[in-house]
Amino acid sequence: NVMNEIFRKIYVYGDFDALEIRVERGGAGEYERSEYEIYARRSLDGSWVPALRRMSDGQKSIVALCLLTALFRTAPHRISFLILDEPIPNIDQECREAMIKAFSELKEIRQIIVATQDQRYSKLVRDAAKIWGEGYKGVVYKFTHGDNGPVINIEQP
């Protein structure tokens, strides 16, 4: 349920509306093992299709991010931050905006660090501050190379 809640917030298109993880027992020889497969439900006809074989790279990245975020939310460790390195690089601007908005609404997560070279994330952080008001504290750190070593510039919305 948690994975689907996040999926519906990030994946803004209507072709898939739910995810499901299925466990199948199998294996060759004397060892039996569990195999996990992620299925996505097509909105058009309600059929379940193997997500990793039928989806684009961007869609697969969104599925993986939703799964990891759901595991984060349901795990007992209660760490209140996420570090994402180039999250979902193969998606369009609408899904990027939905991802930032969805993460900013997660009450369990107090801080999100996104490492990226994509300048569009900076704009999303600035725009989010305008949309969500005082409760939102977005900061963009830009790292560059200077004559005497690394330079860190801070942009606050």
Long-range contacts (C-beta under 8 A, 24 or more apart in sequence): 2-70, 2-73, 2-74, 3-66, 3-67, 3-69, 3-70, 4-66, 5-70, 6-65, 6-66, 6-69, 6-70, 6-102, 7-62, 7-63, 7-66, 9-98, 9-101, 9-102, 9-105, 10-62, 10-65, 10-66, 10-95, 10-98, 10-99, 10-102, 11-59, 11-62, 11-66, 11-95, 11-98, 12-94, 12-95, 12-98, 14-43, 15-42, 15-43, 15-44, 16-40, 16-41, 16-42, 16-43, 16-51, 16-55, 16-59, 17-41, 17-43, 19-51, 19-63, 19-66, 19-67, 20-48, 21-67, 38-63, 38-67, 56-90, 57-90, 58-88, 58-90, 58-91, 58-92, 58-95, 61-87, 61-88, 61-89, 61-90, 61-91, 62-88, 62-91, 62-95, 62-99, 65-99, 69-103, 69-106, 72-108, 72-109, 73-106, 73-108, 78-108, 80-108, 80-109, 80-110, 80-111, 81-109, 81-110, 81-111, 81-112, 81-113, 82-109, 82-111, 82-112, 82-113, 83-112, 83-113, 83-115, 84-112, 84-113, 84-114, 84-115, 85-115, 85-116, 86-115, 86-116, 86-117, 86-118, 87-114, 87-116, 89-118, 93-120, 96-120, 96-121, 96-124, 97-124, 97-127, 100-124, 100-125, 100-128, 101-128, 101-131, 104-128, 104-132, 104-136, 122-155, 125-157, 126-155, 126-157, 128-157, 129-157, 130-157
